[in-house]
Amino acid sequence: MTAVATVNNSGGIFMKIHDGENNVLDMVMSLKEASEEWGLDDSTLRRAISSGRFRPDEYRKTGRNYIILKSGMKRVYGSPE
């Protein structure tokens, strides 16, 4: 994975993270997206998070919603059907 800092015309600095193929945003999904792709209820995923099945670096709560790493989903539930 490569991180590149660049400066835009306004002088602001932003970070682009790229693994050579995918943007970092391709590595995360909402619980709704994960529940649909894995065929699970989102409450099942919320319970798995609160019970510690996911490592703290595999998810983040943003307001009332969660985002989760696809790699975390694969680690806990295997590849989606």
VENDAVEN-V322533 format. One record per residue. N is the residue number from 0. RES is the residue in three letters. D_CENTER is the distance of its C-alpha to the mean C-alpha in Angstrom with 2 decimals. Layout:
n:N res:RES d_center:D_CENTER
n:N res:RES d_center:D_CENTER
This chain:
n:0 res:MET d_center:15.35
n:1 res:THR d_center:17.41
n:2 res:ALA d_center:17.24
n:3 res:VAL d_center:20.04
n:4 res:ALA d_center:21.45
n:5 res:THR d_center:23.71
n:6 res:VAL d_center:26.08
n:7 res:ASN d_center:26.56
n:8 res:ASN d_center:30.01
n:9 res:SER d_center:29.74
n:10 res:GLY d_center:29.22
n:11 res:GLY d_center:25.60
n:12 res:ILE d_center:23.29
n:13 res:PHE d_center:19.77
n:14 res:MET d_center:17.35
n:15 res:LYS d_center:16.07
n:16 res:ILE d_center:13.75
n:17 res:HIS d_center:14.37
n:18 res:ASP d_center:14.69
n:19 res:GLY d_center:17.76
n:20 res:GLU d_center:16.41
n:21 res:ASN d_center:12.97
n:22 res:ASN d_center:11.64
n:23 res:VAL d_center:8.60
n:24 res:LEU d_center:7.28
n:25 res:ASP d_center:7.95
n:26 res:MET d_center:5.41
n:27 res:VAL d_center:2.47
n:28 res:MET d_center:4.87
n:29 res:SER d_center:7.18
n:30 res:LEU d_center:9.17
n:31 res:LYS d_center:11.93
n:32 res:GLU d_center:10.52
n:33 res:ALA d_center:9.58
n:34 res:SER d_center:13.01
n:35 res:GLU d_center:14.76
n:36 res:GLU d_center:13.61
n:37 res:TRP d_center:14.42
n:38 res:GLY d_center:17.37
n:39 res:LEU d_center:16.67
n:40 res:ASP d_center:17.41
n:41 res:ASP d_center:14.75
n:42 res:SER d_center:17.17
n:43 res:THR d_center:16.85
n:44 res:LEU d_center:13.15
n:45 res:ARG d_center:14.16
n:46 res:ARG d_center:16.99
n:47 res:ALA d_center:15.07
n:48 res:ILE d_center:13.00
n:49 res:SER d_center:16.34
n:50 res:SER d_center:18.26
n:51 res:GLY d_center:16.29
n:52 res:ARG d_center:15.15
n:53 res:PHE d_center:11.65
n:54 res:ARG d_center:12.02
n:55 res:PRO d_center:11.50
n:56 res:ASP d_center:9.35
n:57 res:GLU d_center:6.74
n:58 res:TYR d_center:6.18
n:59 res:ARG d_center:7.84
n:60 res:LYS d_center:10.52
n:61 res:THR d_center:11.42
n:62 res:GLY d_center:14.97
n:63 res:ARG d_center:15.37
n:64 res:ASN d_center:11.91
n:65 res:TYR d_center:8.71
n:66 res:ILE d_center:5.06
n:67 res:ILE d_center:3.55
n:68 res:LEU d_center:3.04
n:69 res:LYS d_center:5.86
n:70 res:SER d_center:8.07
n:71 res:GLY d_center:8.10
n:72 res:MET d_center:9.13
n:73 res:LYS d_center:11.59
n:74 res:ARG d_center:12.86
n:75 res:VAL d_center:13.68
n:76 res:TYR d_center:14.76
n:77 res:GLY d_center:15.55
n:78 res:SER d_center:15.18
n:79 res:PRO d_center:15.24
n:80 res:GLU d_center:18.86
